[in-house]
Amino acid sequence: MDANTPLAYLGGLSATEFLRDYWQKKPLLVRNAFPELAYRLSPEDLMELAQEESAESRLILEKGKTPWELRKGPFTPKQFKALPKTHWTLLVQAVDHYLPELSDYLDHFSFIPNWRIDDIMISFAPEGGSVGPHYDQYDVFLIQGIGNRRWQLGQHCDETTPRVQGTPLRIIENIEVGFDEVLGPGDLLYVPPGLSHYGVAQNDCTTYSVGFRAPALAHLLERVVDVALENAGSTQLFADTAREATQHPGELTDKDLEALRQQLMSLLDNREALRAAVAPFLSEAKYEDYEPQGEEFDVEEVREAFTAGALLRRDPASRCLYTVQDDSPALFINGQEVDFPAGITDFVLLLANHRQLAAAELKDWLEHGEALPWLVEQLAVGYWFLDSIE
């Protein structure tokens, strides 16, 4: 993607302009940004997915047994039939993990690295359905599916913002409305982190939420410290060769504290240690217990599949990233480094940078002596799979 090309789904802004003027700064509304996405999944399909044991799903009832009652799935058809006619919302996380074609829409946001993407959540609500006025700690693109939802945006919030008591939801007591619009099918609303927002279904409606994650710096620091300690071992001690005589032996001086700080920071100020710590962490799958399901092929079967028009897709539930040091890439998938022959580096990076690839995009590698055998191994693990086109 050319960072300076105007993008219709960003209202004619280029990626550069959007990141400069809106990303983590202010909201953006674009009408009819994704008209084809609006009818991609029906409410019935979403309810069916919410019955799966593996799917993370929630029901929020504004007027349940308690105000803003939260119920966790999986659910049953009987439970859905017992719901009131209005004022409830069904939410299903990571729907893109189950529908690879849906994950293709993430390519529209490929100007942001994959490790920052969380998932695509889809919600369904009848009239009045809402999750209450709240704020999130991450960026989100809200894309309206069927129906209409009224969105109000308000003030920036943090942990000190007063919340409604008696509910596990992060509902704020008041929203200072500065934006009030009704979204229709295909409309997009970008909401930066910390900005209060309140969406209420005007009729039966679905909403697609493309969420981005921001790893907690404390968790990253923990990983970096672990690697730094492993590298330093127990033999590296504090040194003070420039020590001067003290007149106050009981005092820990500012000068000593600064020397300690500098030597401690030198353990962390190591780019290779940082890479070794954060690359596996940032590539971990969203769900800890997730294991991809692979399929066994031989090289000729893969070649024939591409000839027949199959697409190569990356497993949407796996996280994949690579780092480059001294022109030498390292590939990480689901928290593990994945080895590959040096001669197919460009092939591996091509795969890591795309969610799907057609045979025409792989033609230079289909006869390569190392590329397809390596791909066959990855298909067996399940990091990629072949999607036949009917």
Residue pairs with C-beta under 8 A, 6 or more apart in sequence:
1 15
1 110
1 111
2 14
3 14
3 15
3 16
3 111
4 14
4 15
4 16
5 14
5 15
6 12
6 13
6 14
7 13
7 14
7 15
7 18
7 108
8 33
9 30
9 33
9 34
9 108
9 188
10 18
10 28
10 30
10 33
11 28
11 29
11 30
11 33
13 21
13 22
13 28
15 111
18 28
18 111
19 111
19 112
22 28
22 190
22 192
23 139
23 192
24 139
24 192
24 193
25 192
26 192
27 153
27 179
27 189
27 190
27 191
27 192
27 195
28 188
28 189
28 190
29 179
29 181
29 183
29 187
29 188
29 189
29 190
30 187
30 188
30 189
31 184
31 186
31 187
32 186
32 187
33 143
33 186
33 187
33 188
34 105
34 108
34 143
34 186
34 188
35 185
35 186
36 186
37 105
37 143
37 145
37 186
37 208
38 143
38 144
38 145
38 146
38 185
38 186
39 145
39 146
39 185
40 102
40 145
40 208
41 95
41 99
41 102
41 122
41 145
41 206
42 146
43 124
43 146
43 204
43 206
46 90
46 92
46 95
46 122
46 124
46 206
47 75
47 77
47 80
47 90
47 124
49 55
49 57
49 92
49 95
49 98
50 57
50 73
50 74
50 75
50 90
50 92
51 73
51 74
51 75
51 76
51 77
52 74
53 74
55 73
55 74
55 92
55 93
55 94
55 98
56 73
56 92
56 93
56 94
56 287
57 72
57 73
57 74
57 75
57 90
57 91
57 92
57 93
58 70
58 71
58 72
58 73
58 90
58 91
59 70
59 71
59 72
59 73
59 75
59 79
59 83
59 88
59 89
59 90
59 91
60 68
60 69
60 70
60 71
60 88
60 89
60 91
60 130
60 131
60 132
60 169
61 68
61 69
61 71
61 83
61 84
61 87
61 88
62 68
62 87
62 88
62 128
62 129
62 130
62 132
63 84
63 87
64 71
64 88
66 166
66 167
67 164
67 166
67 167
68 132
68 164
68 167
68 169
68 171
69 167
70 167
70 168
70 169
73 92
85 126
85 127
86 126
86 127
86 128
86 129
87 126
87 127
87 128
87 129
87 130
88 125
88 126
88 129
89 123
89 124
89 125
89 129
89 130
89 131
89 201
90 123
90 124
90 125
91 121
91 122
91 123
91 131
92 121
92 122
92 123
93 119
93 121
94 119
94 120
94 121
94 286
94 287
94 317
95 102
95 119
95 120
95 121
95 122
96 102
96 103
96 105
96 106
96 119
96 120
96 316
97 103
97 119
97 286
97 316
97 317
99 316
100 313
100 316
100 355
100 356
100 387
102 120
103 120
103 316
103 355
104 355
104 356
105 120
105 210
106 117
106 120
106 210
106 355
107 354
107 355
109 117
109 141
109 210
112 212
113 321
114 319
114 320
114 321
115 282
115 283
115 319
115 321
116 212
116 213
116 214
117 210
117 211
117 212
117 213
118 138
118 211
118 212
118 213
118 286
119 211
119 286
120 208
120 209
120 210
120 211
121 208
121 209
121 211
122 145
122 206
122 207
122 208
122 209
123 131
123 206
123 207
123 209
124 204
124 205
124 206
125 149
125 201
125 204
125 205
125 207
126 201
126 203
126 204
127 201
127 202
127 203
127 204
128 200
128 201
129 200
129 201
129 205
130 198
130 199
130 200
130 201
131 169
131 171
131 199
132 164
132 169
132 171
132 198
133 152
133 154
133 171
133 172
133 174
133 175
133 196
133 197
133 198
134 169
134 170
134 171
134 172
134 196
134 197
134 198
135 156
135 157
135 161
135 170
135 172
135 193
135 194
135 195
135 196
135 197
136 191
136 193
136 194
136 197
136 211
137 193
137 194
137 214
138 193
138 211
138 212
138 213
138 214
139 190
139 191
139 192
139 193
139 211
139 212
139 214
140 190
140 191
140 209
140 210
140 211
140 212
141 188
141 189
141 190
141 209
141 210
142 151
142 183
142 188
142 189
142 190
142 191
142 199
142 207
142 208
142 209
143 186
143 187
143 188
143 189
143 207
143 208
143 209
143 210
144 183
144 184
144 185
144 186
144 187
144 188
144 189
144 205
144 206
144 207
144 208
145 185
145 205
145 206
145 207
145 208
146 185
146 204
146 205
146 206
147 185
147 201
147 202
147 203
147 204
147 205
147 206
148 182
148 183
148 184
148 201
148 202
148 203
148 205
149 182
149 183
149 199
149 200
149 201
149 202
149 205
149 207
150 180
150 181
150 182
150 183
150 199
150 200
150 202
151 179
151 180
151 181
151 182
151 183
151 189
151 197
151 198
151 199
152 175
152 177
152 179
152 180
152 197
152 198
152 199
153 177
153 178
153 179
153 191
153 195
153 196
153 197
153 198
154 175
154 176
154 177
154 178
154 179
154 195
154 196
154 197
154 198
155 175
155 176
155 178
155 195
155 196
156 194
156 195
156 196
157 172
157 194
157 195
157 196
158 194
161 172
161 196
162 172
162 173
162 174
163 170
163 171
163 172
163 173
164 171
164 172
164 173
172 196
175 196
175 197
175 198
176 196
181 189
182 202
183 189
191 197
193 214
199 207
215 281
215 282
219 281
220 277
220 278
220 281
223 277
223 278
223 281
224 268
224 273
224 274
224 277
224 278
225 268
226 277
227 273
227 276
227 277
228 267
228 268
228 270
228 273
228 277
229 267
231 267
231 270
231 273
232 267
236 267
238 259
238 260
238 263
239 263
240 256
240 259
246 253
267 273
268 274
271 325
272 325
275 323
275 325
275 330
279 321
279 323
279 330
279 332
279 337
280 332
280 335
280 336
280 337
281 335
282 319
282 321
282 332
283 319
283 320
283 321
283 332
283 333
283 334
283 335
283 336
284 319
284 334
284 335
285 317
285 318
285 319
285 334
285 335
286 317
286 319
287 317
290 317
290 318
290 334
291 382
292 315
292 317
292 318
292 334
292 381
292 382
292 383
293 382
294 379
294 380
294 381
294 382
294 383
294 385
295 379
295 380
295 382
295 385
295 386
296 379
296 380
297 305
297 376
297 379
297 380
297 386
298 376
299 372
299 373
299 376
302 372
302 375
302 376
302 379
302 386
303 366
303 372
305 386
305 388
306 312
306 359
306 362
306 366
307 359
308 388
309 358
309 359
309 388
309 389
310 359
310 386
310 387
310 388
310 389
311 356
311 357
311 358
311 386
311 387
311 389
312 351
312 356
312 357
312 358
312 362
312 375
312 384
312 385
312 386
312 387
313 355
313 356
313 384
313 385
313 386
313 387
314 320
314 351
314 354
314 355
314 356
314 383
314 384
315 382
315 383
315 384
315 385
316 355
318 333
318 334
318 382
318 383
319 333
319 334
320 331
320 332
320 333
320 352
320 383
321 331
321 332
321 352
322 329
322 330
322 331
322 332
322 348
322 349
322 352
323 329
323 330
323 332
324 330
329 345
329 348
329 349
330 337
331 337
331 338
331 340
331 348
331 352
332 338
333 383
334 383
338 378
338 383
340 348
340 374
341 370
341 374
343 368
343 370
344 365
344 368
344 370
344 371
344 374
347 365
347 368
347 371
347 374
348 374
350 357
350 361
350 362
350 365
351 357
351 375
351 384
354 361
356 387
359 366
365 371
365 372
366 372
375 384
378 384
379 385
379 386
